[in-house]
Amino acid sequence: MKEIDILIADDEPHIVRALSFIFSREGFRVETAADGEEALQKCRRFAPRVAFFDLIMPRLDGLELCREIKSDRGGCHPYVIILTCKGQDVDRENCLKAGANEFMTKPFSPSEVLGKVRSLLDR
């Protein structure tokens, strides 16, 4: 089992490509998933330090995925950043209650996502 730095789970290929490019360029090891079930399997297999989960994904949404990961005894426990186009306060509250460490709305800037990850890893 190899460790990776960042797991990106989103059903929008352009988001996955953009985030993968940003983090790979900065030297991070990146793994991707196109839905929540695939993300759960890859999280358990690769033990990422940080995970980006889209809020709305097929097979397992970001909230369910976050709850599953955070309650997984003996499994991986990455810092979780939820990505979404839904930016209401209630959405943020639900994500944080599910165990997310951060909440970001789309669109985002490369410097913003790098800053969030560096901040989490510096804790």
C-alpha positions as CSV (number, residue, x, y, z in Angstrom):
1,M,0.0,0.0,0.0
2,K,1.6,3.3,-1.1
3,E,0.6,6.5,0.5
4,I,-0.6,9.4,-1.5
5,D,-0.8,13.0,-0.5
6,I,-4.1,14.0,-2.1
7,L,-7.2,12.2,-3.2
8,I,-9.5,14.1,-5.6
9,A,-13.1,12.8,-6.0
10,D,-15.3,14.6,-8.4
11,D,-17.6,13.6,-11.2
12,E,-16.6,16.6,-13.3
13,P,-13.5,15.6,-15.3
14,H,-12.4,19.2,-15.8
15,I,-12.3,19.8,-12.0
16,V,-10.3,16.6,-11.5
17,R,-7.8,17.6,-14.2
18,A,-7.4,21.1,-12.9
19,L,-6.8,20.0,-9.3
20,S,-4.5,17.2,-10.4
21,F,-2.5,19.6,-12.4
22,I,-2.2,22.2,-9.6
23,F,-1.1,19.6,-7.0
24,S,1.2,17.5,-9.3
25,R,3.0,20.7,-10.4
26,E,3.7,21.5,-6.7
27,G,5.1,18.0,-6.1
28,F,2.2,16.3,-4.4
29,R,1.3,12.7,-5.2
30,V,-2.3,12.6,-6.5
31,E,-4.9,9.9,-6.9
32,T,-8.4,10.6,-8.4
33,A,-11.9,9.1,-8.3
34,A,-15.0,9.8,-10.4
35,D,-17.6,8.9,-7.8
36,G,-18.0,8.4,-4.1
37,E,-17.7,4.6,-4.0
38,E,-14.4,4.7,-6.0
39,A,-13.2,7.4,-3.6
40,L,-14.0,5.3,-0.6
41,Q,-12.1,2.4,-2.0
42,K,-9.1,4.5,-3.0
43,C,-9.0,6.3,0.4
44,R,-8.8,2.9,2.2
45,R,-6.2,1.7,-0.3
46,F,-3.9,4.7,-0.5
47,A,-4.4,6.6,2.9
48,P,-4.3,10.1,1.6
49,R,-3.3,13.0,3.8
50,V,-5.9,15.3,2.2
51,A,-9.1,14.5,0.3
52,F,-11.2,16.7,-1.9
53,F,-14.8,15.5,-2.2
54,D,-17.4,17.0,-4.5
55,L,-20.6,17.4,-2.5
56,I,-22.8,16.0,-5.3
57,M,-21.5,12.8,-6.8
58,P,-23.0,9.5,-8.0
59,R,-23.0,6.4,-6.0
60,L,-22.0,8.1,-2.7
61,D,-22.3,11.9,-2.2
62,G,-19.6,14.0,-0.5
63,L,-21.5,14.1,2.8
64,E,-22.0,10.3,3.0
65,L,-18.5,9.8,1.9
66,C,-17.1,12.1,4.6
67,R,-19.2,10.5,7.3
68,E,-18.1,7.0,6.2
69,I,-14.4,8.0,6.2
70,K,-14.5,9.8,9.5
71,S,-16.3,6.9,11.3
72,D,-14.0,4.2,9.7
73,R,-12.1,2.8,12.7
74,G,-8.7,1.8,11.6
75,G,-9.2,3.2,8.1
76,C,-7.8,6.3,6.6
77,H,-8.5,9.6,8.2
78,P,-7.5,12.4,5.8
79,Y,-8.2,16.1,6.2
80,V,-11.4,16.5,4.1
81,I,-12.2,19.5,2.0
82,I,-15.7,19.5,0.4
83,L,-16.0,21.2,-3.0
84,T,-19.4,22.4,-4.1
85,C,-21.2,24.9,-6.3
86,K,-23.7,25.2,-3.4
87,G,-22.5,28.0,-1.1
88,Q,-25.3,28.5,1.4
89,D,-24.5,28.6,5.1
90,V,-26.7,25.5,5.6
91,D,-24.5,23.6,3.1
92,R,-21.3,24.7,4.9
93,E,-22.9,23.7,8.3
94,N,-23.9,20.3,7.0
95,C,-20.5,19.6,5.6
96,L,-18.7,20.5,8.8
97,K,-21.2,18.5,10.9
98,A,-20.4,15.5,8.7
99,G,-16.7,15.8,9.6
100,A,-15.3,18.0,6.8
101,N,-12.3,20.1,7.8
102,E,-12.9,22.7,5.2
103,F,-15.6,23.8,2.7
104,M,-14.8,25.5,-0.6
105,T,-17.1,26.7,-3.4
106,K,-16.6,26.3,-7.1
107,P,-15.1,28.1,-8.9
108,F,-11.9,28.3,-7.0
109,S,-8.4,29.7,-7.6
110,P,-5.3,27.6,-7.7
111,S,-3.7,29.7,-4.9
112,E,-6.9,29.2,-2.8
113,V,-6.8,25.4,-2.9
114,L,-3.0,25.3,-2.4
115,G,-3.4,27.6,0.6
116,K,-6.1,25.4,2.1
117,V,-4.0,22.2,1.7
118,R,-0.8,23.8,3.1
119,S,-2.7,25.2,6.0
120,L,-4.2,21.8,6.9
121,L,-0.8,20.1,6.5
122,D,0.9,22.6,8.7
123,R,-1.5,21.9,11.6
